[in-house]
Amino acid sequence: MELIEKHRSHNGTQEVYKHYSNITNCAMQFAVYSPDNSKDCPLLYFLSGITCTEQNFIQKSGFQQFASKNQVAIVVPDTSPRGEGVPDNEDFKLGFGAGFYLNATREPWSKNYKMYDYITKELPDLISNNFQFSKSKIGIFGHSMGGGGAIQFALKNDLYKSVSAFSPICSLHKSTFSKEMFSNYLDNNVDQLNLYDPITLIKNSDKKFESIKIDVGLNDDFLKDLYIDDFIKVCEETGQKLIVSKHQGYDHGYYFINSFINDHIDYHVSILKNIK
């Protein structure tokens, strides 16, 4: 790991690291915010949305003051592999910034676009081996593409004890955001898509969380493309408790996230603090 940024922020330290990933076969970056006295503190992973890097969340959300107040560490990975030799596309919903937190199966994408394995295997090992955060008090949250990603990661991995999302893409089957991804990354294989689709996973999962928190703005230009109401219906049918807040006047962007980031950090800490 190479430290490429370090900034003092709200009684803590914001850092950005670069490393070569054996899973994505390219250099990757991720951000880590560590509050002072962070030994054994709770840890959250935040997954950003399409077009973002790790920089959007750490610069625009204002999370650092609330992470410091709650003594929680936050890790923010990039949203995709990048660099020379890594496939890209002019469509913002494909290529750089649009990894969709899955493992691509179709060439040429399959060599690098393995974000599911990167987030669940390589990155947690890096964090565990290089920092002294809690190994058990771990949650995950995200926004848009990353909000749907956070839900699917949480449902499939016991590592995460709490989960929340801002404006998550809940249906990879229906959303126009995922159409190009489906054909290019997964070769239109429905069984593969079901491995990552939040609604399908809720239907088929025996795992239940105490609750899943979702916030969404009602002035979101992409609201109809998120299929949050479909997700709510499936959760009601399967007995998964939700805490859903719909906010009049708010859109899809970081002003919205900045307005409610404190609520999400408080929510995770309220759950993680009770875990041994």
One Martini backbone bead per residue (centre of mass of N, CA, C, O) as a GRO file, in nm:
protein
  276
    1MET     BB    1   0.096   0.036   0.022
    2GLU     BB    2   0.024   0.376  -0.084
    3LEU     BB    3   0.053   0.689   0.033
    4ILE     BB    4  -0.123   0.985  -0.123
    5GLU     BB    5  -0.299   1.083   0.133
    6LYS     BB    6  -0.312   1.346   0.405
    7HIS     BB    7  -0.564   1.454   0.651
    8ARG     BB    8  -0.682   1.668   0.872
    9SER     BB    9  -1.004   1.571   1.047
   10HIS     BB   10  -1.198   1.589   1.303
   11ASN     BB   11  -1.023   1.416   1.496
   12GLY     BB   12  -0.865   1.304   1.234
   13THR     BB   13  -0.790   1.088   0.939
   14GLN     BB   14  -0.740   1.142   0.592
   15GLU     BB   15  -0.695   0.875   0.358
   16VAL     BB   16  -0.501   0.759   0.066
   17TYR     BB   17  -0.470   0.461  -0.127
   18LYS     BB   18  -0.236   0.250  -0.310
   19HIS     BB   19  -0.272  -0.055  -0.513
   20TYR     BB   20  -0.223  -0.377  -0.612
   21SER     BB   21  -0.450  -0.592  -0.779
   22ASN     BB   22  -0.510  -0.941  -0.814
   23ILE     BB   23  -0.815  -0.916  -0.906
   24THR     BB   24  -0.814  -0.653  -1.114
   25ASN     BB   25  -0.531  -0.609  -1.252
   26CYS     BB   26  -0.473  -0.331  -1.086
   27ALA     BB   27  -0.482  -0.027  -0.977
   28MET     BB   28  -0.592   0.088  -0.653
   29GLN     BB   29  -0.827   0.286  -0.462
   30PHE     BB   30  -0.853   0.411  -0.114
   31ALA     BB   31  -1.031   0.524   0.168
   32VAL     BB   32  -0.944   0.650   0.510
   33TYR     BB   33  -1.110   0.700   0.819
   34SER     BB   34  -0.950   0.804   1.131
   35PRO     BB   35  -0.998   0.824   1.439
   36ASP     BB   36  -0.909   0.894   1.721
   37ASN     BB   37  -0.868   0.621   1.882
   38SER     BB   38  -0.928   0.345   1.673
   39LYS     BB   39  -0.918   0.111   1.845
   40ASP     BB   40  -1.182  -0.105   1.796
   41CYS     BB   41  -1.352   0.038   1.605
   42PRO     BB   42  -1.587   0.091   1.411
   43LEU     BB   43  -1.685  -0.018   1.067
   44LEU     BB   44  -1.724   0.140   0.746
   45TYR     BB   45  -1.866   0.096   0.426
   46PHE     BB   46  -1.851   0.294   0.122
   47LEU     BB   47  -2.060   0.304  -0.174
   48SER     BB   48  -2.051   0.437  -0.470
   49GLY     BB   49  -2.145   0.578  -0.761
   50ILE     BB   50  -2.174   0.657  -1.062
   51THR     BB   51  -1.862   0.820  -1.163
   52CYS     BB   52  -1.712   0.759  -0.913
   53THR     BB   53  -1.492   0.794  -0.657
   54GLU     BB   54  -1.352   0.831  -0.349
   55GLN     BB   55  -1.371   1.152  -0.353
   56ASN     BB   56  -1.667   1.237  -0.334
   57PHE     BB   57  -1.729   1.152  -0.040
   58ILE     BB   58  -1.481   1.290   0.113
   59GLN     BB   59  -1.559   1.593  -0.003
   60LYS     BB   60  -1.906   1.612   0.011
   61SER     BB   61  -2.049   1.476   0.278
   62GLY     BB   62  -1.925   1.537   0.579
   63PHE     BB   63  -1.855   1.273   0.762
   64GLN     BB   64  -1.612   1.323   0.959
   65GLN     BB   65  -1.751   1.457   1.207
   66PHE     BB   66  -1.933   1.198   1.268
   67ALA     BB   67  -1.713   0.988   1.292
   68SER     BB   68  -1.569   1.125   1.525
   69LYS     BB   69  -1.804   1.143   1.728
   70ASN     BB   70  -1.844   0.807   1.702
   71GLN     BB   71  -1.591   0.643   1.657
   72VAL     BB   72  -1.560   0.587   1.327
   73ALA     BB   73  -1.470   0.405   1.056
   74ILE     BB   74  -1.400   0.480   0.694
   75VAL     BB   75  -1.441   0.306   0.386
   76VAL     BB   76  -1.346   0.402   0.034
   77PRO     BB   77  -1.388   0.284  -0.259
   78ASP     BB   78  -1.379   0.236  -0.561
   79THR     BB   79  -1.598   0.166  -0.853
   80SER     BB   80  -1.336   0.073  -1.025
   81PRO     BB   81  -1.140  -0.003  -1.253
   82ARG     BB   82  -0.820   0.134  -1.380
   83GLY     BB   83  -0.643   0.213  -1.671
   84GLU     BB   84  -0.417   0.080  -1.855
   85GLY     BB   85  -0.596  -0.182  -2.027
   86VAL     BB   86  -0.872  -0.096  -1.928
   87PRO     BB   87  -1.182  -0.112  -1.991
   88ASP     BB   88  -1.395   0.118  -2.174
   89ASN     BB   89  -1.659   0.381  -2.196
   90GLU     BB   90  -1.864   0.644  -2.298
   91ASP     BB   91  -2.060   0.525  -2.118
   92PHE     BB   92  -2.132   0.595  -1.784
   93LYS     BB   93  -2.263   0.284  -1.741
   94LEU     BB   94  -1.961   0.208  -1.838
   95GLY     BB   95  -1.684   0.128  -1.687
   96PHE     BB   96  -1.557   0.379  -1.561
   97GLY     BB   97  -1.745   0.403  -1.260
   98ALA     BB   98  -1.901   0.098  -1.346
   99GLY     BB   99  -1.881  -0.189  -1.165
  100PHE     BB  100  -2.139  -0.290  -0.980
  101TYR     BB  101  -2.024  -0.497  -0.769
  102LEU     BB  102  -1.906  -0.722  -0.971
  103ASN     BB  103  -1.848  -1.015  -1.175
  104ALA     BB  104  -1.730  -1.043  -1.466
  105THR     BB  105  -1.776  -1.281  -1.760
  106ARG     BB  106  -1.705  -1.096  -2.002
  107GLU     BB  107  -1.532  -1.022  -2.260
  108PRO     BB  108  -1.293  -0.796  -2.145
  109TRP     BB  109  -1.403  -0.748  -1.841
  110SER     BB  110  -1.311  -1.009  -1.667
  111LYS     BB  111  -1.015  -0.925  -1.590
  112ASN     BB  112  -1.111  -0.658  -1.397
  113TYR     BB  113  -1.430  -0.684  -1.329
  114LYS     BB  114  -1.401  -0.762  -0.969
  115MET     BB  115  -1.560  -0.612  -0.724
  116TYR     BB  116  -1.668  -0.826  -0.539
  117ASP     BB  117  -1.398  -0.959  -0.459
  118TYR     BB  118  -1.256  -0.703  -0.370
  119ILE     BB  119  -1.454  -0.617  -0.136
  120THR     BB  120  -1.469  -0.916   0.017
  121LYS     BB  121  -1.142  -0.979   0.019
  122GLU     BB  122  -0.901  -0.777  -0.028
  123LEU     BB  123  -0.983  -0.524   0.136
  124PRO     BB  124  -1.031  -0.650   0.419
  125ASP     BB  125  -0.740  -0.751   0.446
  126LEU     BB  126  -0.599  -0.480   0.434
  127ILE     BB  127  -0.740  -0.356   0.678
  128SER     BB  128  -0.676  -0.577   0.891
  129ASN     BB  129  -0.348  -0.563   0.846
  130ASN     BB  130  -0.326  -0.215   0.880
  131PHE     BB  131  -0.547  -0.206   1.107
  132GLN     BB  132  -0.734  -0.152   1.441
  133PHE     BB  133  -1.004  -0.236   1.387
  134SER     BB  134  -1.277  -0.387   1.403
  135LYS     BB  135  -1.373  -0.737   1.330
  136SER     BB  136  -1.712  -0.709   1.398
  137LYS     BB  137  -1.785  -0.392   1.370
  138ILE     BB  138  -1.956  -0.410   1.065
  139GLY     BB  139  -2.053  -0.199   0.795
  140ILE     BB  140  -2.285  -0.093   0.519
  141PHE     BB  141  -2.288   0.164   0.258
  142GLY     BB  142  -2.474   0.368   0.003
  143HIS     BB  143  -2.503   0.494  -0.347
  144SER     BB  144  -2.704   0.378  -0.561
  145MET     BB  145  -2.513   0.158  -0.686
  146GLY     BB  146  -2.400   0.136  -0.384
  147GLY     BB  147  -2.669   0.075  -0.245
  148GLY     BB  148  -2.721  -0.193  -0.387
  149GLY     BB  149  -2.447  -0.312  -0.310
  150ALA     BB  150  -2.482  -0.309  -0.003
  151ILE     BB  151  -2.721  -0.502   0.006
  152GLN     BB  152  -2.588  -0.748  -0.136
  153PHE     BB  153  -2.351  -0.780   0.056
  154ALA     BB  154  -2.510  -0.814   0.323
  155LEU     BB  155  -2.678  -1.073   0.235
  156LYS     BB  156  -2.389  -1.251   0.162
  157ASN     BB  157  -2.229  -1.129   0.429
  158ASP     BB  158  -2.127  -1.165   0.765
  159LEU     BB  159  -1.947  -0.912   0.806
  160TYR     BB  160  -2.221  -0.757   0.798
  161LYS     BB  161  -2.434  -0.593   1.056
  162SER     BB  162  -2.501  -0.340   0.869
  163VAL     BB  163  -2.752  -0.143   0.667
  164SER     BB  164  -2.747   0.115   0.407
  165ALA     BB  165  -2.923   0.373   0.190
  166PHE     BB  166  -2.891   0.582  -0.092
  167SER     BB  167  -3.069   0.565  -0.355
  168PRO     BB  168  -3.116   0.272  -0.457
  169ILE     BB  169  -3.056   0.018  -0.679
  170CYS     BB  170  -3.296  -0.252  -0.678
  171SER     BB  171  -3.311  -0.311  -1.008
  172LEU     BB  172  -3.130  -0.484  -1.252
  173HIS     BB  173  -3.368  -0.564  -1.445
  174LYS     BB  174  -3.509  -0.258  -1.489
  175SER     BB  175  -3.285  -0.069  -1.496
  176THR     BB  176  -3.117   0.148  -1.710
  177PHE     BB  177  -2.837   0.142  -1.571
  178SER     BB  178  -2.801  -0.197  -1.631
  179LYS     BB  179  -2.815  -0.280  -1.934
  180GLU     BB  180  -2.516  -0.265  -2.031
  181MET     BB  181  -2.400  -0.443  -1.813
  182PHE     BB  182  -2.556  -0.706  -1.874
  183SER     BB  183  -2.434  -0.751  -2.163
  184ASN     BB  184  -2.122  -0.699  -2.107
  185TYR     BB  185  -2.059  -0.848  -1.826
  186LEU     BB  186  -2.306  -1.101  -1.839
  187ASP     BB  187  -2.435  -1.188  -2.115
  188ASN     BB  188  -2.744  -1.205  -2.031
  189ASN     BB  189  -2.733  -1.354  -1.746
  190VAL     BB  190  -2.968  -1.413  -1.515
  191ASP     BB  191  -2.823  -1.578  -1.297
  192GLN     BB  192  -2.604  -1.368  -1.252
  193LEU     BB  193  -2.780  -1.123  -1.181
  194ASN     BB  194  -2.915  -1.255  -0.924
  195LEU     BB  195  -2.650  -1.229  -0.744
  196TYR     BB  196  -2.701  -0.881  -0.738
  197ASP     BB  197  -3.005  -0.852  -0.686
  198PRO     BB  198  -3.185  -0.721  -0.435
  199ILE     BB  199  -3.470  -0.844  -0.480
  200THR     BB  200  -3.386  -1.137  -0.521
  201LEU     BB  201  -3.233  -1.169  -0.253
  202ILE     BB  202  -3.468  -1.116  -0.064
  203LYS     BB  203  -3.647  -1.351  -0.161
  204ASN     BB  204  -3.397  -1.586  -0.106
  205SER     BB  205  -3.328  -1.498   0.182
  206ASP     BB  206  -3.262  -1.589   0.527
  207LYS     BB  207  -3.155  -1.322   0.585
  208LYS     BB  208  -3.188  -1.093   0.870
  209PHE     BB  209  -3.241  -0.775   0.962
  210GLU     BB  210  -3.336  -0.558   1.187
  211SER     BB  211  -3.261  -0.347   0.952
  212ILE     BB  212  -3.321  -0.120   0.670
  213LYS     BB  213  -3.186   0.179   0.553
  214ILE     BB  214  -3.372   0.437   0.365
  215ASP     BB  215  -3.292   0.712   0.147
  216VAL     BB  216  -3.502   0.953  -0.043
  217GLY     BB  217  -3.563   1.167  -0.304
  218LEU     BB  218  -3.850   1.320  -0.460
  219ASN     BB  219  -3.645   1.496  -0.668
  220ASP     BB  220  -3.546   1.257  -0.821
  221ASP     BB  221  -3.470   1.193  -1.150
  222PHE     BB  222  -3.432   0.857  -1.078
  223LEU     BB  223  -3.665   0.730  -0.912
  224LYS     BB  224  -3.803   0.524  -1.126
  225ASP     BB  225  -3.503   0.368  -1.153
  226LEU     BB  226  -3.488   0.225  -0.851
  227TYR     BB  227  -3.722   0.049  -0.721
  228ILE     BB  228  -3.815   0.090  -0.415
  229ASP     BB  229  -4.112  -0.006  -0.395
  230ASP     BB  230  -4.045  -0.296  -0.475
  231PHE     BB  231  -3.863  -0.348  -0.231
  232ILE     BB  232  -4.072  -0.297  -0.013
  233LYS     BB  233  -4.267  -0.522  -0.093
  234VAL     BB  234  -4.069  -0.761  -0.055
  235CYS     BB  235  -4.011  -0.707   0.245
  236GLU     BB  236  -4.300  -0.748   0.340
  237GLU     BB  237  -4.324  -1.047   0.232
  238THR     BB  238  -4.043  -1.145   0.404
  239GLY     BB  239  -3.988  -0.972   0.683
  240GLN     BB  240  -3.821  -0.714   0.617
  241LYS     BB  241  -3.713  -0.454   0.780
  242LEU     BB  242  -3.786  -0.104   0.732
  243ILE     BB  243  -3.629   0.232   0.691
  244VAL     BB  244  -3.817   0.480   0.531
  245SER     BB  245  -3.713   0.793   0.371
  246LYS     BB  246  -3.898   1.062   0.224
  247HIS     BB  247  -3.772   1.360   0.054
  248GLN     BB  248  -3.867   1.663   0.006
  249GLY     BB  249  -3.664   1.832  -0.251
  250TYR     BB  250  -3.469   1.601  -0.305
  251ASP     BB  251  -3.208   1.456  -0.467
  252HIS     BB  252  -2.927   1.252  -0.592
  253GLY     BB  253  -2.706   1.402  -0.450
  254TYR     BB  254  -2.473   1.543  -0.217
  255TYR     BB  255  -2.672   1.724  -0.068
  256PHE     BB  256  -2.835   1.487   0.034
  257ILE     BB  257  -2.618   1.329   0.181
  258ASN     BB  258  -2.521   1.562   0.367
  259SER     BB  259  -2.806   1.588   0.520
  260PHE     BB  260  -2.801   1.245   0.617
  261ILE     BB  261  -2.529   1.119   0.726
  262ASN     BB  262  -2.569   1.126   1.031
  263ASP     BB  263  -2.804   0.922   1.045
  264HIS     BB  264  -2.641   0.677   0.936
  265ILE     BB  265  -2.420   0.665   1.146
  266ASP     BB  266  -2.605   0.639   1.390
  267TYR     BB  267  -2.741   0.378   1.299
  268HIS     BB  268  -2.492   0.194   1.296
  269VAL     BB  269  -2.391   0.243   1.585
  270SER     BB  270  -2.651   0.136   1.732
  271ILE     BB  271  -2.577  -0.160   1.638
  272LEU     BB  272  -2.260  -0.209   1.677
  273LYS     BB  273  -2.234  -0.154   1.992
  274ASN     BB  274  -2.383  -0.453   2.053
  275ILE     BB  275  -2.131  -0.591   1.947
  276LYS     BB  276  -1.870  -0.828   2.031
   0.00000   0.00000   0.00000
